[in-house]
Amino acid sequence: MAPFTQLDEHEQRLDWTILRDGSIALYWRREIFDEDIQWFRQQNYRVISFDCERWVSSAEMHADFQKTLTFPAYYGKNLDALDDCMDDLPVPDVGGVAIALSRFDAYAKGPGAAPLASGRPESEIVLDIFARASRFFLLTGRRLLTLVQTDDPRIRFDNLGCVSPIWNWREWLNKNRGL
């Protein structure tokens, strides 16, 4: 797919608006969420929907991801595996993929609320993985967006897609930086 241009009509596109500010949009009203899902379908996006209220455990969430996103049998059913497999998600050149997460608050306040070793809750890390995957696909002109519907109008997820600079490939190893 050709990249967006700076023409005014693109600034009115829903995908442009979401990607301009990241790749994840929050929704409180279900009707607005459903309208935007319909817009994405009309724009040749493949919409992949999840009912997050059904995720009563991390294992249930990963089983749903594996089945719905058609991850391979060797999918490790953990966040590292999710991060790895997202790069292989078939995102078409025309349109794109919109992942629609309904009732994400039920998961975020339930099993996804548990902080992991990083101190961040699992639900936030899942969204961070989707944000990173979106950047990965944008490098080749393909579009991946995440629509998050919540019944909690005050829910917040800070620093999604935040990227820390990494060492260049020649100085990646500590020994190459004199350490």
Buried (B, 14 or more C-beta within 10 A) or exposed (E): BEEBEEEEEBEEBBBBEBBEEBBBBBBBEEEEBBEBBEBBEEBEBBBBEBBBBEBEEBEBBBBBBBEEBEBEEEBEBEBEBBBBBBEEBEBEEEBBBBBBBBBBBBBBBBBBEEEEEEEBBBBBBBBBBBBBBBBBBBEEEBBBBBBBBBBBEEBEBEEBBEEEEEEEEEEEEEEEEEE
